[in-house]
Amino acid sequence: VWGQGVGFGDRPCPLLTPALPRPDSAVPGDVLVLTKPLGTHMAVTAHQWLDIPERWNKIKLVVTREEVELAYQEAVSSMATLNRTAAGLMRAFGAHAATDVTGFGVLGHARALAEQQRLDVAFVIHNLPVIAKMAAVSKACGGRGGLLQGTAPETSG
């Protein structure tokens, strides 16, 4: 919680300091770290399609049933994993800025992060972790779900 002060009922509370970095404080030389792979939305969708022949036929040339099951398991595990370890590492290494990647996808959140910076910084992304085969599945579906465009929702629920 950030702010000038918080009051509960008629009792004022002292200024609260952030436990984690704000999203607007990156400095030149910072490294961007993605704590979970992208593709959870596509993995869950592909798993649902296993039992829908007309949908499965769209992707079966680029992924096996076993690969879909493995992708689904990785997605569920990722969504069920808290970011406690990542938060601890942020504190330990003095991270300057942070954001999440949820409903607006990696591109939407990266844009928002870049726009919020107080200093003049540039973010360069060299590669992104994606659950195995999910980029191929998305491509086979004509980009459905937004994974290839960076707009796929990467939610944990």
DSSP file (Angstrom, degrees, kcal/mol; ACC not computed):
  #  RESIDUE AA STRUCTURE BP1 BP2  ACC     N-H-->O    O-->H-N    N-H-->O    O-->H-N    TCO  KAPPA ALPHA  PHI   PSI    X-CA   Y-CA   Z-CA
    1    1 A V              0   0    0      0, 0.0     2,-0.4     0, 0.0     0, 0.0   0.000 360.0 360.0 360.0 131.1    0.0    0.0    0.0
    2    2 A W        +     0   0    0     16,-0.1     2,-0.3    15,-0.1    15,-0.1  -0.922 360.0  95.9-120.0 147.8    1.4    3.4   -0.9
    3    3 A G  S    S-     0   0    0     13,-0.5    13,-0.2    -2,-0.4     3,-0.1  -0.943  77.5 -76.7 161.0-178.0    0.1    6.8    0.1
    4    4 A Q  S    S-     0   0    0      1,-0.3     2,-0.3    -2,-0.3    11,-0.1   0.794 100.4 -40.3 -78.9 -29.6    0.3    9.7    2.5
    5    5 A G        -     0   0    0     10,-0.1     2,-0.4    -3,-0.1    -1,-0.3  -0.883  52.7-132.0 171.7 158.7   -1.5    7.9    5.2
    6    6 A V  E     -A   13   0A   0      7,-0.8     7,-3.1    -2,-0.3     2,-0.4  -0.977  13.8-160.5-130.8 141.4   -4.3    5.6    5.9
    7    7 A G  E     -A   12   0A   0     -2,-0.4     2,-0.5     5,-0.3     3,-0.1  -0.967   5.6-160.4-123.7 142.2   -7.1    5.8    8.4
    8    8 A F  E >  S-A   11   0A   0      3,-2.5     3,-2.2    -2,-0.4     2,-0.3  -0.967  70.4 -44.3-119.3 115.1   -9.4    3.1    9.7
    9    9 A G  T 3  S-     0   0    0     -2,-0.5    -2,-0.0     1,-0.3     0, 0.0  -0.514 124.1 -25.9  63.6-124.7  -12.5    4.4   11.3
   10   10 A D  T 3  S+     0   0    0     -2,-0.3    -1,-0.3     2,-0.1    -3,-0.0   0.251 119.3  96.5-104.0  12.8  -11.3    7.3   13.5
   11   11 A R  E <   -A    8   0A   0     -3,-2.2    -3,-2.5     0, 0.0     2,-0.1  -0.890  64.5-147.0-107.3 113.1   -7.8    6.0   14.0
   12   12 A P  E     -A    7   0A   0      0, 0.0    -5,-0.3     0, 0.0    -2,-0.1  -0.485  11.6-149.4 -73.2 147.4   -5.1    7.3   11.7
   13   13 A C  E     -A    6   0A   0     -7,-3.1    -7,-0.8    -2,-0.1     3,-0.1  -0.864  23.4-101.0-113.1 151.2   -2.3    4.9   10.8
   14   14 A P        -     0   0    0      0, 0.0    -8,-0.2     0, 0.0    -1,-0.1  -0.180  55.5 -71.9 -66.1 164.1    1.3    6.0   10.0
   15   15 A L        -     0   0    0    -11,-0.1     2,-0.4   -10,-0.1   -10,-0.1  -0.319  51.6-138.7 -55.1 132.1    2.6    6.2    6.5
   16   16 A L        -     0   0    0    -13,-0.2   -13,-0.5    -3,-0.1    -1,-0.1  -0.807  10.4-147.4 -97.0 136.6    3.0    2.8    5.0
   17   17 A T        -     0   0    0     -2,-0.4     2,-0.1   -15,-0.1   -15,-0.1  -0.772  29.9 -96.4-101.3 150.2    6.0    2.0    2.9
   18   18 A P        -     0   0    0      0, 0.0     4,-0.1     0, 0.0   -16,-0.1  -0.387  19.2-155.2 -68.4 138.0    5.9   -0.4    0.0
   19   19 A A  S    S+     0   0    0     -2,-0.1    -2,-0.0     2,-0.1    72,-0.0   0.743  85.8  31.4 -78.6 -25.3    7.0   -3.9    0.7
   20   20 A L  S    S-     0   0    0      1,-0.1    78,-0.1    78,-0.0    67,-0.0  -0.883 103.1 -82.6-128.5 159.9    7.9   -4.3   -3.0
   21   21 A P        -     0   0    0      0, 0.0    76,-0.2     0, 0.0    75,-0.1  -0.236  43.8-114.7 -63.7 150.7    9.1   -1.8   -5.6
   22   22 A R    >   -     0   0    0     74,-0.4     3,-0.8    75,-0.1    76,-0.6  -0.377  25.1-114.3 -76.2 162.9    6.6    0.5   -7.4
   23   23 A P  T 3  S+     0   0    0      0, 0.0     3,-0.3     0, 0.0    93,-0.2   0.521 107.8  60.4 -77.7  -3.0    6.2    0.0  -11.1
   24   24 A D  T 3  S+     0   0    0      1,-0.2    94,-1.8    72,-0.1    95,-0.3   0.208  82.4  80.6-109.6  16.7    7.6    3.5  -11.9
   25   25 A S    <   +     0   0    0     -3,-0.8    -1,-0.2    71,-0.2    72,-0.1   0.080  50.4 139.2-118.5  25.0   11.2    3.2  -10.6
   26   26 A A        -     0   0    0     -3,-0.3    93,-0.4    87,-0.2    92,-0.2  -0.339  33.3-158.3 -66.0 151.0   13.3    1.4  -13.1
   27   27 A V    >   -     0   0    0     70,-0.1     3,-2.2    91,-0.1    69,-0.1  -0.936  33.2 -80.7-128.4 153.9   16.8    2.7  -13.7
   28   28 A P  T 3  S+     0   0    0      0, 0.0     3,-0.1     0, 0.0    93,-0.1  -0.259 117.4  31.6 -53.2 135.4   19.2    2.2  -16.7
   29   29 A G  T 3  S+     0   0    0      1,-0.3    92,-0.0    -3,-0.0    -3,-0.0   0.229  84.1 137.8  98.2 -12.5   20.9   -1.2  -16.5
   30   30 A D    <   -     0   0    0     -3,-2.2     2,-0.4     1,-0.1    -1,-0.3  -0.279  48.5-133.0 -61.9 153.3   18.0   -3.0  -14.7
   31   31 A V        -     0   0    0     -3,-0.1     2,-0.4    92,-0.1    -1,-0.1  -0.925  10.6-133.3-110.4 133.6   17.2   -6.5  -16.0
   32   32 A L        -     0   0    0     -2,-0.4     2,-0.4    92,-0.2    66,-0.0  -0.729  23.9-169.4 -85.1 132.8   13.7   -7.6  -16.7
   33   33 A V        -     0   0    0     -2,-0.4     2,-0.6     0, 0.0    -2,-0.0  -0.988  13.7-156.3-126.9 125.8   12.8  -10.9  -15.3
   34   34 A L        -     0   0    0     -2,-0.4     4,-0.0     1,-0.1    -2,-0.0  -0.905   6.6-162.6 -98.8 121.6    9.6  -12.9  -16.1
   35   35 A T  S    S+     0   0    0     -2,-0.6    -1,-0.1     2,-0.1    51,-0.1   0.619  70.4  32.6 -84.9 -12.5    8.9  -15.2  -13.2
   36   36 A K  S    S-     0   0    0     93,-0.1     2,-0.1    47,-0.0    -1,-0.0  -0.978  88.4-101.3-140.8 152.2    6.5  -17.6  -15.0
   37   37 A P        -     0   0    0      0, 0.0     3,-0.3     0, 0.0    93,-0.3  -0.375  34.1-121.6 -72.8 153.1    6.2  -18.8  -18.6
   38   38 A L  B    S+b  130   0B   0     91,-3.0    93,-2.9     1,-0.2    96,-0.1  -0.460  81.8  68.2 -82.4 163.0    3.7  -17.3  -21.0
   39   39 A G     >  +     0   0    0     91,-0.2     4,-2.5    -2,-0.1     5,-0.2   0.525  50.2 127.8 106.3   8.4    1.0  -19.5  -22.7
   40   40 A T  H  > S+     0   0    0     -3,-0.3     4,-2.3     1,-0.2     5,-0.2   0.921  77.6  50.0 -62.5 -42.2   -1.2  -20.5  -19.8
   41   41 A H  H  > S+     0   0    0    112,-0.5     4,-2.2     1,-0.2    -1,-0.2   0.922 113.1  45.8 -61.2 -45.0   -4.3  -19.3  -21.6
   42   42 A M  H  > S+     0   0    0      2,-0.2     4,-2.9     1,-0.2    -1,-0.2   0.876 111.1  53.0 -67.8 -37.3   -3.4  -21.2  -24.7
   43   43 A A  H  X S+     0   0    0     -4,-2.5     4,-2.0     2,-0.2    -2,-0.2   0.910 111.0  45.9 -64.5 -42.6   -2.5  -24.4  -22.7
   44   44 A V  H  X S+     0   0    0     -4,-2.3     4,-1.9     2,-0.2    -2,-0.2   0.915 114.2  49.0 -66.3 -42.0   -5.9  -24.4  -21.0
   45   45 A T  H  X S+     0   0    0     -4,-2.2     4,-1.7    -5,-0.2    -2,-0.2   0.938 110.9  49.2 -62.1 -47.6   -7.7  -23.7  -24.3
   46   46 A A  H  X S+     0   0    0     -4,-2.9     4,-0.6     1,-0.2    -1,-0.2   0.883 109.1  53.6 -60.4 -38.8   -5.8  -26.5  -26.0
   47   47 A H  H >< S+     0   0    0     -4,-2.0     3,-1.0     1,-0.2     4,-0.3   0.900 107.6  50.1 -63.3 -40.7   -6.6  -28.9  -23.2
   48   48 A Q  H >< S+     0   0    0     -4,-1.9     3,-0.9     1,-0.2    -1,-0.2   0.841 105.4  58.9 -64.5 -32.2  -10.3  -28.1  -23.5
   49   49 A W  H >< S+     0   0    0     -4,-1.7     3,-1.8     1,-0.2     7,-0.5   0.613  79.9  86.8 -75.4 -12.4  -10.1  -28.8  -27.2
   50   50 A L  T << S+     0   0    0     -3,-1.0    -1,-0.2    -4,-0.6    -2,-0.1   0.839  97.2  39.5 -55.4 -32.5   -8.9  -32.4  -26.7
   51   51 A D  T <  S+     0   0    0     -3,-0.9    -1,-0.3    -4,-0.3    -2,-0.2   0.217 100.4  79.3-104.0  13.5  -12.5  -33.5  -26.5
   52   52 A I    X>  -     0   0    0     -3,-1.8     4,-2.9     1,-0.2     3,-1.3  -0.859  65.1-162.3-121.9  94.8  -13.9  -31.2  -29.3
   53   53 A P  H 3> S+     0   0    0      0, 0.0     4,-2.5     0, 0.0     5,-0.2   0.830  86.9  51.9 -49.7 -44.8  -13.0  -32.9  -32.6
   54   54 A E  H 34 S+     0   0    0      1,-0.2     4,-0.3     2,-0.2    -5,-0.0   0.834 117.3  40.2 -65.7 -29.6  -13.5  -29.8  -34.8
   55   55 A R  H X> S+     0   0    0     -3,-1.3     3,-1.3     2,-0.2     4,-0.7   0.899 113.1  53.3 -80.9 -44.5  -11.2  -27.8  -32.6
   56   56 A W  H >X S+     0   0    0     -4,-2.9     4,-2.0    -7,-0.5     3,-1.2   0.872 101.0  62.2 -57.8 -38.0   -8.6  -30.6  -32.0
   57   57 A N  H 3< S+     0   0    0     -4,-2.5     4,-0.3    -5,-0.3    -1,-0.3   0.774  96.9  59.9 -60.5 -25.9   -8.3  -31.0  -35.8
   58   58 A K  H <4 S+     0   0    0     -3,-1.3    -1,-0.3    -4,-0.3    -2,-0.2   0.795 119.2  24.6 -70.9 -28.2   -7.0  -27.4  -36.0
   59   59 A I  H XX S+     0   0    0     -3,-1.2     3,-2.1    -4,-0.7     4,-1.1   0.563  92.0  93.2-116.3 -10.8   -4.0  -28.1  -33.7
   60   60 A K  T 3< S+     0   0    0     -4,-2.0    -3,-0.1     1,-0.3    -1,-0.1   0.674  81.5  62.5 -66.1 -15.3   -3.2  -31.8  -33.9
   61   61 A L  T 34 S+     0   0    0     -4,-0.3    -1,-0.3     1,-0.2    -2,-0.1   0.658 113.2  34.3 -80.3 -14.7   -0.7  -31.3  -36.7
   62   62 A V  T <4 S+     0   0    0     -3,-2.1     2,-0.3     1,-0.3    -2,-0.2   0.498 123.9  31.0-115.7  -7.4    1.5  -29.2  -34.4
   63   63 A V     <  -     0   0    0     -4,-1.1    -1,-0.3    73,-0.1     2,-0.2  -0.995  67.4-134.4-153.1 143.7    1.0  -30.8  -31.0
   64   64 A T     >  -     0   0    0     -2,-0.3     4,-2.1     1,-0.1     5,-0.2  -0.525  32.0-110.6 -92.0 165.3    0.3  -34.3  -29.6
   65   65 A R  H  > S+     0   0    0      1,-0.2     4,-2.5     2,-0.2     5,-0.2   0.904 121.1  53.3 -59.4 -41.0   -2.2  -35.1  -26.9
   66   66 A E  H  > S+     0   0    0      1,-0.2     4,-2.5     2,-0.2    -1,-0.2   0.903 107.5  50.4 -62.3 -41.0    0.7  -35.8  -24.6
   67   67 A E  H  > S+     0   0    0      2,-0.2     4,-2.4     1,-0.2    -1,-0.2   0.870 109.9  50.7 -65.6 -36.4    2.2  -32.4  -25.3
   68   68 A V  H  X S+     0   0    0     -4,-2.1     4,-2.7     2,-0.2    -2,-0.2   0.923 110.2  49.8 -65.6 -43.3   -1.1  -30.7  -24.6
   69   69 A E  H  X S+     0   0    0     -4,-2.5     4,-2.5     2,-0.2    -2,-0.2   0.920 112.4  47.3 -61.2 -43.6   -1.4  -32.6  -21.3
   70   70 A L  H  X S+     0   0    0     -4,-2.5     4,-2.3     2,-0.2    -1,-0.2   0.906 112.7  49.1 -64.2 -41.8    2.1  -31.6  -20.3
   71   71 A A  H  X S+     0   0    0     -4,-2.4     4,-2.5     2,-0.2    -2,-0.2   0.910 111.1  50.3 -63.1 -42.3    1.5  -28.0  -21.3
   72   72 A Y  H  X S+     0   0    0     -4,-2.7     4,-2.8     2,-0.2     5,-0.2   0.921 109.9  50.0 -62.0 -44.9   -1.8  -28.0  -19.3
   73   73 A Q  H  X S+     0   0    0     -4,-2.5     4,-2.5     1,-0.2    -1,-0.2   0.905 111.9  48.3 -61.4 -41.1    0.0  -29.4  -16.2
   74   74 A E  H  X S+     0   0    0     -4,-2.3     4,-2.5     2,-0.2    -1,-0.2   0.904 111.9  49.7 -65.6 -40.2    2.7  -26.7  -16.5
   75   75 A A  H  X S+     0   0    0     -4,-2.5     4,-2.8     2,-0.2    -2,-0.2   0.937 112.4  46.4 -63.5 -46.8    0.1  -24.0  -16.8
   76   76 A V  H  X S+     0   0    0     -4,-2.8     4,-1.9     1,-0.2    -2,-0.2   0.922 113.5  49.1 -62.8 -44.0   -1.9  -25.3  -13.8
   77   77 A S  H  X S+     0   0    0     -4,-2.5     4,-0.7    -5,-0.2    -1,-0.2   0.917 112.6  48.4 -60.9 -43.3    1.3  -25.5  -11.8
   78   78 A S  H >< S+     0   0    0     -4,-2.5     3,-0.8     1,-0.2    -2,-0.2   0.920 112.2  47.7 -62.6 -45.0    2.4  -22.0  -12.8
   79   79 A M  H 3< S+     0   0    0     -4,-2.8    -1,-0.2     1,-0.2    -2,-0.2   0.797 112.5  49.9 -68.7 -27.2   -1.0  -20.5  -12.0
   80   80 A A  H 3< S+     0   0    0     -4,-1.9     2,-0.5    -5,-0.2    -1,-0.2   0.554  91.8  94.3 -87.8  -8.0   -1.1  -22.3   -8.6
   81   81 A T  S << S-     0   0    0     -3,-0.8     2,-0.1    -4,-0.7    -4,-0.0  -0.737  70.9-138.0 -90.4 125.1    2.4  -21.1   -7.6
   82   82 A L        -     0   0    0     -2,-0.5     3,-0.4     1,-0.1     4,-0.2  -0.350  16.6-122.5 -73.3 160.9    2.6  -17.9   -5.6
   83   83 A N  S  > S+     0   0    0      1,-0.2     4,-2.7     2,-0.1     5,-0.2   0.039  75.7 118.9 -92.1  26.1    5.2  -15.3   -6.4
   84   84 A R  H  > S+     0   0    0      1,-0.2     4,-2.3     2,-0.2    -1,-0.2   0.915  75.4  48.0 -59.2 -45.2    6.7  -15.5   -2.9
   85   85 A T  H  > S+     0   0    0     -3,-0.4     4,-2.3     1,-0.2    -1,-0.2   0.933 112.4  48.8 -62.3 -45.6   10.1  -16.6   -4.1
   86   86 A A  H  > S+     0   0    0      1,-0.2     4,-2.3     2,-0.2    -1,-0.2   0.905 110.4  51.6 -60.9 -41.2   10.2  -13.9   -6.7
   87   87 A A  H  X S+     0   0    0     -4,-2.7     4,-2.0     1,-0.2    -1,-0.2   0.909 109.4  49.9 -63.0 -41.9    9.2  -11.3   -4.1
   88   88 A G  H  X S+     0   0    0     -4,-2.3     4,-2.6     1,-0.2    -1,-0.2   0.900 111.0  48.9 -63.1 -41.2   12.0  -12.4   -1.8
   89   89 A L  H  X S+     0   0    0     -4,-2.3     4,-2.3     2,-0.2    -1,-0.2   0.861 107.2  56.0 -66.9 -35.6   14.5  -12.3   -4.6
   90   90 A M  H  <>S+     0   0    0     -4,-2.3     5,-2.8    -5,-0.2     4,-0.4   0.925 112.1  42.7 -61.2 -43.4   13.3   -8.8   -5.6
   91   91 A R  H ><5S+     0   0    0     -4,-2.0     3,-1.0     3,-0.2    -2,-0.2   0.937 113.7  51.4 -66.5 -46.4   14.0   -7.6   -2.0
   92   92 A A  H 3<5S+     0   0    0     -4,-2.6    -2,-0.2     1,-0.3    -1,-0.2   0.851 117.6  37.5 -61.7 -36.4   17.3   -9.5   -1.8
   93   93 A F  T 3<5S-     0   0    0     -4,-2.3    -1,-0.3    -5,-0.1    -2,-0.2   0.332 111.6-114.8-102.0   7.2   18.7   -8.0   -5.0
   94   94 A G  T < 5 -     0   0    0     -3,-1.0    -3,-0.2    -4,-0.4    -4,-0.1   0.915  35.5-159.4  66.7  45.7   17.2   -4.5   -4.6
   95   95 A A      < -     0   0    0     -5,-2.8    -1,-0.1    -6,-0.2     3,-0.1  -0.283   6.9-157.5 -56.9 141.7   14.8   -4.5   -7.5
   96   96 A H        +     0   0    0      1,-0.2   -74,-0.4   -75,-0.1     2,-0.3   0.788  67.7  12.1 -93.2 -32.3   13.8   -1.0   -8.5
   97   97 A A        +     0   0    0    -76,-0.2     2,-0.3   -73,-0.1    -1,-0.2  -0.959  61.0 178.8-146.0 159.0   10.5   -1.6  -10.3
   98   98 A A        +     0   0    0    -76,-0.6     2,-0.3    -2,-0.3   -73,-0.1  -0.991   5.1 171.9-158.1 156.4    7.9   -4.3  -10.8
   99   99 A T        -     0   0    0     -2,-0.3     2,-0.2   -77,-0.0    11,-0.0  -0.939  27.3-117.3-152.8 173.5    4.6   -5.2  -12.5
  100  100 A D        -     0   0    0     -2,-0.3     2,-0.5     9,-0.0    -2,-0.0  -0.642  14.4-134.3-106.4 170.9    2.5   -8.2  -13.1
  101  101 A V        +     0   0    0     -2,-0.2     5,-0.1    53,-0.2     2,-0.1  -0.937  53.8 121.2-125.8 107.5    1.4   -9.8  -16.3
  102  102 A T  S >  S-     0   0    0     -2,-0.5     3,-1.9     3,-0.3    52,-1.9   0.046  70.1  -2.8-132.7-119.7   -2.3  -10.6  -16.2
  103  103 A G  T 3  S+     0   0    0      1,-0.3    52,-0.1    50,-0.3     3,-0.1   0.663 126.6  52.0 -62.2 -22.4   -5.3   -9.6  -18.3
  104  104 A F  T 3> S-     0   0    0      1,-0.2     4,-1.2    50,-0.1    -1,-0.3   0.406 105.9-128.0 -96.1   3.4   -3.5   -7.2  -20.7
  105  105 A G  H <>  -     0   0    0     -3,-1.9     4,-2.2     3,-0.2    -3,-0.3   0.045  37.7 -62.8  73.8 172.2   -0.8   -9.7  -21.7
  106  106 A V  H  > S+     0   0    0     46,-0.3     4,-2.1     1,-0.2     5,-0.2   0.863 134.7  50.6 -64.0 -37.0    3.0   -9.3  -21.6
  107  107 A L  H  > S+     0   0    0     43,-2.7     4,-2.6     2,-0.2     5,-0.2   0.935 110.5  47.9 -68.0 -46.3    2.8   -6.5  -24.3
  108  108 A G  H  X S+     0   0    0     -4,-1.2     4,-2.1    42,-0.7    -2,-0.2   0.908 116.0  43.7 -61.5 -42.5    0.2   -4.5  -22.5
  109  109 A H  H  X S+     0   0    0     -4,-2.2     4,-2.5     2,-0.2    -1,-0.2   0.851 112.2  52.8 -73.8 -33.5    1.9   -4.7  -19.2
  110  110 A A  H  X S+     0   0    0     -4,-2.1     4,-2.6    -5,-0.2    -2,-0.2   0.913 110.5  48.6 -65.3 -41.8    5.3   -3.9  -20.7
  111  111 A R  H  X S+     0   0    0     -4,-2.6     4,-2.7     2,-0.2    -2,-0.2   0.936 112.3  48.0 -61.6 -46.0    3.9   -0.8  -22.4
  112  112 A A  H  X S+     0   0    0     -4,-2.1     4,-1.5     1,-0.2    -2,-0.2   0.909 111.8  50.2 -62.6 -41.4    2.3    0.3  -19.1
  113  113 A L  H  X S+     0   0    0     -4,-2.5     4,-0.5     1,-0.2     3,-0.3   0.931 112.2  47.3 -61.8 -45.4    5.5   -0.3  -17.2
  114  114 A A  H >< S+     0   0    0     -4,-2.6     3,-1.0     1,-0.2    -2,-0.2   0.905 111.1  51.3 -62.8 -42.3    7.5    1.7  -19.8
  115  115 A E  H 3< S+     0   0    0     -4,-2.7    -1,-0.2     1,-0.2    -2,-0.2   0.773 106.3  55.7 -67.2 -26.5    5.0    4.6  -19.8
  116  116 A Q  H 3< S+     0   0    0     -4,-1.5    -1,-0.2    -3,-0.3    -2,-0.2   0.577  78.3 121.4 -84.4  -9.4    5.1    4.9  -16.0
  117  117 A Q    <<  -     0   0    0     -3,-1.0   -92,-0.2    -4,-0.5   -93,-0.1  -0.254  48.8-159.0 -64.8 138.7    8.9    5.3  -15.6
  118  118 A R  S    S+     0   0    0    -94,-1.8     2,-0.2   -92,-0.2    -1,-0.1   0.790  79.1  55.5 -82.1 -31.4   10.1    8.5  -13.9
  119  119 A L  S    S-     0   0    0    -93,-0.4     2,-1.1   -95,-0.3   -93,-0.1  -0.601 100.2 -98.5 -98.0 162.5   13.6    8.2  -15.5
  120  120 A D        +     0   0    0     -2,-0.2     2,-0.3     2,-0.0    -2,-0.1  -0.710  63.0 152.8 -82.1 101.2   14.4    7.9  -19.2
  121  121 A V        -     0   0    0     -2,-1.1     2,-0.4    -7,-0.2    -4,-0.1  -0.897  35.0-146.3-128.4 158.1   14.9    4.2  -19.7
  122  122 A A        -     0   0    0     -2,-0.3     2,-0.5     2,-0.0    -2,-0.0  -0.991  11.7-145.4-124.1 134.0   14.5    1.8  -22.6
  123  123 A F        -     0   0    0     -2,-0.4     2,-0.5   -13,-0.1   -92,-0.1  -0.865  13.4-169.4 -99.6 130.4   13.3   -1.8  -22.1
  124  124 A V        -     0   0    0     -2,-0.5     2,-0.6   -92,-0.0   -92,-0.2  -0.982   3.9-162.4-120.0 124.4   14.8   -4.4  -24.5
  125  125 A I        +     0   0    0     -2,-0.5     3,-0.1     1,-0.2    -2,-0.0  -0.932  13.1 174.7-110.6 119.5   13.3   -7.9  -24.6
  126  126 A H        -     0   0    0     -2,-0.6     2,-0.3     1,-0.3    -1,-0.2   0.854  66.8 -13.0 -90.8 -40.3   15.5  -10.6  -26.1
  127  127 A N        -     0   0    0      2,-0.0    -1,-0.3     0, 0.0     0, 0.0  -0.986  55.9-145.6-158.3 160.8   13.4  -13.6  -25.5
  128  128 A L        -     0   0    0     -2,-0.3     2,-0.4    -3,-0.1    -3,-0.0  -0.990  25.0-116.5-132.3 138.6   10.4  -14.8  -23.4
  129  129 A P        -     0   0    0      0, 0.0   -91,-3.0     0, 0.0     2,-0.4  -0.612  36.8-179.0 -75.0 130.5    9.7  -18.1  -21.8
  130  130 A V  B     -b   38   0B   0     -2,-0.4   -91,-0.2   -93,-0.3     3,-0.1  -0.991  36.6 -99.4-130.3 138.0    6.6  -19.8  -23.4
  131  131 A I    >   -     0   0    0    -93,-2.9     3,-2.0    -2,-0.4     4,-0.5  -0.314  61.7 -83.2 -55.1 135.0    5.1  -23.1  -22.4
  132  132 A A  T 3  S-     0   0    0      1,-0.3    -1,-0.1     2,-0.1   -61,-0.1  -0.090 107.4  -0.6 -49.5 131.6    6.3  -25.8  -24.9
  133  133 A K  T 3> S+     0   0    0     -3,-0.1     4,-2.2     1,-0.1    -1,-0.3   0.277  97.7 109.7  75.7  -7.3    4.3  -25.9  -28.1
  134  134 A M  H <> S+     0   0    0     -3,-2.0     4,-2.4     1,-0.2     5,-0.2   0.829  75.0  53.8 -73.3 -29.1    1.9  -23.2  -27.2
  135  135 A A  H  > S+     0   0    0     -4,-0.5     4,-2.3     2,-0.2    -1,-0.2   0.914 110.9  47.8 -65.7 -41.1    3.3  -20.7  -29.7
  136  136 A A  H  > S+     0   0    0      2,-0.2     4,-2.4     1,-0.2    -2,-0.2   0.892 111.5  50.2 -65.5 -39.7    2.8  -23.3  -32.5
  137  137 A V  H  X S+     0   0    0     -4,-2.2     4,-1.1     2,-0.2    -2,-0.2   0.932 111.0  48.8 -63.6 -45.3   -0.7  -24.0  -31.3
  138  138 A S  H  <>S+     0   0    0     -4,-2.4     5,-2.9     1,-0.2     6,-0.6   0.915 111.8  49.1 -60.6 -43.1   -1.5  -20.3  -31.3
  139  139 A K  H ><5S+     0   0    0     -4,-2.3     3,-1.9     1,-0.2    -1,-0.2   0.900 106.9  55.2 -63.6 -40.9   -0.1  -20.0  -34.8
  140  140 A A  H 3<5S+     0   0    0     -4,-2.4    -1,-0.2     1,-0.3    -2,-0.2   0.748 107.3  52.1 -63.4 -22.9   -2.1  -23.0  -36.0
  141  141 A C  T ><5S-     0   0    0     -4,-1.1     3,-0.6    -3,-0.5    -1,-0.3   0.164 125.2-101.9 -98.2  16.6   -5.2  -21.2  -34.8
  142  142 A G  T < 5S-     0   0    0     -3,-1.9    -3,-0.2     1,-0.2    -2,-0.1   0.795  78.8 -51.9  70.1  27.9   -4.4  -18.0  -36.6
  143  143 A G  T > <S+     0   0    0     -5,-2.9     3,-2.1     1,-0.2     6,-0.2   0.583  85.8 174.5  85.2   9.7   -3.1  -16.2  -33.6
  144  144 A R  G X   +     0   0    0     -6,-0.6     3,-0.5    -3,-0.6    -1,-0.2  -0.193  64.1  23.2 -51.9 136.9   -6.2  -17.0  -31.5
  145  145 A G  G 3  S-     0   0    0      1,-0.2    -1,-0.3     2,-0.1  -104,-0.1   0.210 110.9-100.6  90.4 -15.0   -5.9  -15.9  -27.9
  146  146 A G  G <>>S+     0   0    0     -3,-2.1     5,-2.3     6,-0.1     6,-1.1   0.549  80.4 131.6  83.8   7.3   -3.2  -13.3  -28.5
  147  147 A L  T X45S+     0   0    0     -3,-0.5     3,-0.9     1,-0.2     5,-0.1   0.939  77.0  45.0 -59.8 -47.5   -0.1  -15.2  -27.4
  148  148 A L  T 345S+     0   0    0      1,-0.2    -1,-0.2    -4,-0.2    -4,-0.1   0.765 115.2  48.7 -68.8 -24.6    1.9  -14.4  -30.5
  149  149 A Q  T 345S-     0   0    0     -6,-0.2    -1,-0.2    -3,-0.1    -2,-0.2   0.521 113.1-116.9 -90.9  -7.0    0.9  -10.7  -30.3
  150  150 A G  T <<5S+     0   0    0     -3,-0.9   -43,-2.7    -4,-0.9   -42,-0.7   0.628  90.5 103.9  81.6  13.4    1.7  -10.5  -26.6
  151  151 A T      < +     0   0    0     -5,-2.3    -4,-0.2   -46,-0.2   -46,-0.1   0.341  40.6 125.4-110.2   5.8   -1.9   -9.8  -25.7
  152  152 A A        -     0   0    0     -6,-1.1   -46,-0.3    -5,-0.1     2,-0.2  -0.430  67.9-113.6 -66.6 134.7   -2.9  -13.2  -24.2
  153  153 A P        -     0   0    0      0, 0.0  -112,-0.5     0, 0.0     2,-0.3  -0.527  27.0-166.5 -66.8 133.1   -4.3  -13.0  -20.7
  154  154 A E        +     0   0    0    -52,-1.9   -53,-0.2    -2,-0.2     2,-0.2  -0.572  27.8 158.7-119.1  65.0   -1.9  -14.7  -18.3
  155  155 A T        -     0   0    0     -2,-0.3   -53,-0.1   -53,-0.1   -76,-0.1  -0.476  44.3-137.1 -94.1 161.5   -4.1  -14.9  -15.3
  156  156 A S              0   0    0     -2,-0.2    -1,-0.1     1,-0.1   -54,-0.0  -0.248 360.0 360.0-108.7  42.8   -3.8  -17.3  -12.3
  157  157 A G              0   0    0    -77,-0.0    -1,-0.1     0, 0.0   -77,-0.0   0.352 360.0 360.0-178.2 360.0   -7.5  -18.2  -12.0
